[in-house]
Amino acid sequence: MCRFTSPCRPGRCRQCLRVLLLLALAWLAPVALADDGASGDPASDPVSGPGSSLAVDARDRLALGPWYRYLEDPDGVLDLSAVMRSDAFLPQDLGVDPNLGYTRSVWWVRVPLYSARGGPRLLELPFPTLDAVGLYLVDPASGELLYSAVAGDLRPFAERPLAHRNFVFPLQLPADRPVDLYLRVQNQGSLTFGTLLWQPEAFRAATTRADLLLGLYFGILLALLAYNALLYLSLRDRAYLWYVLFVTSMALGQGAWTGLFFAYLWPQWPAWADLATVMGFNLTGLFGAVFSRCFLDTRRHAPVMDRALLMWAIIFGALAIAAPWSSPQFIAMATSVAGLLFPPFAVAAGVQGLRNGVTSARFFLLAWTILLVGTALLGARNLGLVPTSFLTRYAMQMGSALEMLLLSFALAERINDLRRQAAQAADARAASETKSQFLAHMSHEIRTPMTGILGMSQLVLRTPLQAQQRDYVQKIESSARSLLGILNDILDLSRIEAGKLRIENIPFDLRQLVDKVAQLMAVAAQEKSLALVVDFPPDLGRFHRGDSLRLTQVLTNLLSNAVKFTPAGEVRLRVRQPVPGRLRFDVQDTGIGMTAEQRGRLFQAFSQADTSITRQFGGSGLGLAISQQLVELMGGHIEVASEPGQGSCFSVEIRAEPCRAEDIGEGEALTQSPVQTQTRIQAPNAADARSSNDSATASAMARLPTPGESASRRTRFAERRLLLVEDNAINREIVLGFLKETGLHIETAENGLQAVERCRSRPFDLILMDVQMPIMDGYEATRQIRALDAQVPIIALTANAFQEDIARCQAVGMNAHLSKPINSEDLLSMLQKHLAPAAQTGTETAPETDTETNAGTGAETSPETRAETRADIRSETGAETGAEDTAGADERLPDLTRLPILDTDAALELMGGNAALYAVVLRSFLAEYGDIRLERLDPDSRRMVHTLKGLSGNLGARRLQAVAKLLYQHPDEPLREAFNQELDTLRDAVRGHLQANATD
């Protein structure tokens, strides 16, 4: 769709077009009146003279066509004397303007004339495209040649007997004596040669009137051209450009066809004068077809009609290009035939546009229908199928004038359509922005408790557990990660629909990417005893440019589906390079396959092949829809071939230019990938598959560090200083637990201001920075820290997962981004990337320990272990980490089951079943919020509401969480009071319950 920004008012446009339409109608009526004499019935003229002569004194203008006697000279060898002696002249009633169609013959006509008074006359041939015209006036009695002259459009204009756009010959008729008028005509185009015999005064008056009408016609075209050219310069809508070119080419063809341009623009170039007619009309067809495609948007609404219009554009363009080098008669005939056949296609396109809801197509349809009638009449006349008359002579001019005006009406109506579309697009953008903001907000709200679920699960998995307990916790983490995957899919789909997802074009290692994807899918394949085959040709280039992250996402989704829907057999990933700069990936399985109907809805969002209530396989139905759009964004396409019971093959082809290994950044690993020409990963039996799956799942979800690994981590990061900036105590607990075995010296800050103060007092090797915090957020804190230290790595910790949020983190100076919920392996990988090993800094390593502890989990530990934990993870400012509180909790825990105001089961599940940690958090809640009330609604209070909204969810205070969420979204007084009441109720209940348990 063409771009639109309207600077004009459609009402004013329509008024201007109404004026032009009235001018066109005013032009048509005088034309009809002006031609009335020539188109009247010649039999009504009193033409009796001596013998069979035609008396010419009775009228000021007399059409001679009905009195012609014809002689055909096929070879063009006859001269005047031979013609005068010939008795082969035959009378034919071909009307006022005889038309002999396309013929190569030379034609002679003879008309006997008689004037009783004698005197001057003017003979006009109103067809200026004739190639050669010879006129001879002979005394039949003596054979004396009284007058002769030659003319034609192949001669310079200056050689004409009279300077006129038509062929005009001055005659001097003798008084009371008959004469014979001979005409010799030849034309490679359509041969039409009616003649008019004028009294000089009547001719001059008629010429003035005709020139005025032609001026009005071309003035209308010029006005339409200028008006729509200005609209194009203002709107930059290509439809206006094609319309301007359409009008210009129509003006060229009409100006050349009427002889006007030959008379005034190129009188010394007769060859161009003869060529300009066919060139102009062919260009008119070319730009008319292109304009129709753009105006009706046939590429989108009517692909078949679009191809037909494109075909006509090519035909007219080819005729225009071939015109200077082809036979004039062939080009003239081809132009007439093409002009006769094209308008029906334009009319059909207009009908299709109306069916497709294009309101402005009604004017388009009417315009081309009128031109269709006019072109059909003109073409039929040129082919000799109908006689020449006023209607057939001026059909093209009348039709083109009305068509141009109606098309301008259509363009003016299109302004209204585009205005409505622009308003609808603005509404759609606003709705999309609202949806994006909602999803970003919901993502933050969902990811915050997800951090607790995944983090606590990973921490629990690091403690000694019974087999059944470990199985339960692993399933909790697996379910949480599945939910996180669905959330990521929804966010990806939203970003794609909003046009906010950007595809990168950076170098990547294709072999490592394929190996990574294969390793990710190996566990699932082994669990089902499937063979996972990777076919990677050894001669295929290794390094390419593209978006490796999105390519991994697509391949992982396709392989995951293949494994899911394949009960037995194999899943194969085949990598090929069909042409340089393109990569093709085929994912083939021996699974259940699909029907044609299922394939038809496969790439629709939230749709699956099996839509029944009792469908066997799960999933959100978003993966393939997202994959298809990602592939298209990467300049490729995705297709599927499948038959029920025969398996499926998904093929992806993307744009990926090869590059050199040197183009990969220094930080990228360039080790040899284990992917070979063909790699087969297969579990030999179900027992091995289950065993392999158990070990692989445990490794992927929560790999327990061995004593040696703990020592390695301590050695790598010993004595390095890290600042954790996080306002949420539970999130601090989780991060501290993740980093317990690293040997890092960790300080904490609860807001950005504290972080800046810490950085002023001492340097840090790395900073983990939350974004949404009270007093000073992470963005402002990063700006101020960058003014103090431009080198320290700063890693963002935020639940905001949109690309613009990540870009904002980078803009203020953060080095990287970790999205909540935080994965321990991702965090450690980030540390390894941004922290150099301790050996490089010359620092001493911390003493090794074989004791495995878990800060913040509440697991019972020995005093020696707790002391070691405090040495490893300490707050040098005296801030409590929570690990000590948990470890030092009273052995006799309160009975939380008798506290109905709290959803204790959900809270304990969130904290990994750690009741001691729950008790510590409840006491911390009373200590921090024991006497706080929300007295007013301002930014600081709103930040506190945001904090309590997340905290109440972790505590299991559902009612307070619901009220806090409403108050955060809609701050008003009634909700503020309800919030205070719920907060008081919660505090009183928790305080009373803890006191009652303390006295028991």
Beta strands, then each sheet from edge to edge (+ up, - down):
strand 1: 54-55
strand 2: 61-63
strand 3: 69-73
strand 4: 90-91
strand 5: 99-102
strand 6: 106-114
strand 7: 119-125
strand 8: 132-138
strand 9: 145-151
strand 10: 167-173
strand 11: 179-186
strand 12: 190-192
strand 13: 196-198
strand 14: 506-509
strand 15: 531-535
strand 16: 543-546
strand 17: 570-576
strand 18: 582-589
strand 19: 637-642
strand 20: 648-655
strand 21: 657-658
strand 22: 678-681
strand 23: 721-725
strand 24: 745-749
strand 25: 766-770
strand 26: 794-798
strand 27: 816-819
sheet 1: 1+ 6+ 3- 4+
sheet 2: 1+ 6+ 11- 8+ 9-
sheet 3: 2+ 13- 7+ 10-
sheet 4: 5+ 12-
sheet 5: 14+ 16- 21+
sheet 6: 19+ 20- 18+ 17- 15- 22+
sheet 7: 24+ 23+ 25+ 26+ 27+
end
